[in-house]
Amino acid sequence: MKSHLINIGTYLPEARIDNLKRLEEFDVDEDFIVKKTGVVSVSRKAEDETAVSMCSKAWEQLLAKEPTAGEGVDALIVVTQNPDNNIPHTSAILHGLLELPKNCLTFDISLGCSGFVAALATLNGLISAGTIKRGLIFTCDPYSVVVDEDDKGTALLFGDGAAVALIGDEGEFEIGSFDFGTNGKNGHYLKTVDGRLEMRGNAIFNFAATSVPKSIKTVLDASGLTVEDIDCFALHQGSRYIVETIAKRMKIPLEKAPFVASEYGNVVSSSIPFILEPYLKNRDVNNVVICGFGVGLSWTTSILTRVNK
């Protein structure tokens, strides 16, 4: 049984921090912000907003487009490394708020930038095995709770946001082959110390620039496709420079590998759903490569193919 991406809902908090007003503070110029990071402003959740409340807002947006999204859901995954509480798990809290059926598997995945595609692989396996028919993937990782606002390497990059994807045995895009991996020996390049995020930016860049092209090629080869056959490469929005470097190394036209996060930043596991949402109804986009990469160091890649072209 094939699994499919049906629809996506997203949510961004209203508050923004303007990075162009922080040039002197961090001793950087405008080119660094616009051309290197690509992030002109970062989104920030309100003090009273939580991972659960942001997921709920994304759910409201999904319901506005897909009123029957909650019917027949038998699995719910939340991807987050910054839950509101460890016990109970965030997915159980959401299950209660959404009033989903009791015969529903719920669990959290503690994974960052590669988390959405990894969760997709998990539901894909359950649907393909006939264990479930419909599932939800919520992504919300408010890194603002661990970002040091005085740290140039993280404060200028990470934003807050949430998304939810509805997955089922029928839908808009069929989910294809997967490739994934982890280089745990270098996981310390992105870590928290005493509750604060630390990142070795150059090491993360080198990891992404070498691992991601190989992973994408593996998925393309398994699917019998080439770069030219792909309409969009939805790459994790680590920074404009990372996205454009991967595109150039693979000879992907930049318009096919968009950097869309300039107004909100790196929203971690939600970055790929944010890219995908506007393409769902765009009939000019039929083959999409999705690739998440980052904390761990980990990567997960897949391909989506429109069913009714």
Secondary structure, 3 states (H helix, E strand, C coil): CCCEEEEEEEECCCEEEEHHHCHHHHCCCHHHHHHHHCCCEEEECCCCCCHHHHHHHHHHHHHHHCCCCCCCCCEEEEECCCCCCCCCCHHHHHHHHHCCCCCCEEEEECCCCCHHHHHHHHHHHHHHCCCCCEEEEEEECCHHHCCCCCCHHHHCCECCCEEEEEEECCCCEEEEEEEEEECHHHHHHEEEECCEEEECHHHHHHHHHHHHHHHHHHHHHHHCCCHHHCCEEEECCCCHHHHHHHHHHCCCCHHHCCCCCCCCCECHHHHHHHHHHHHCCCCCCCEEEEEEEECCCEEEEEEEEECCC
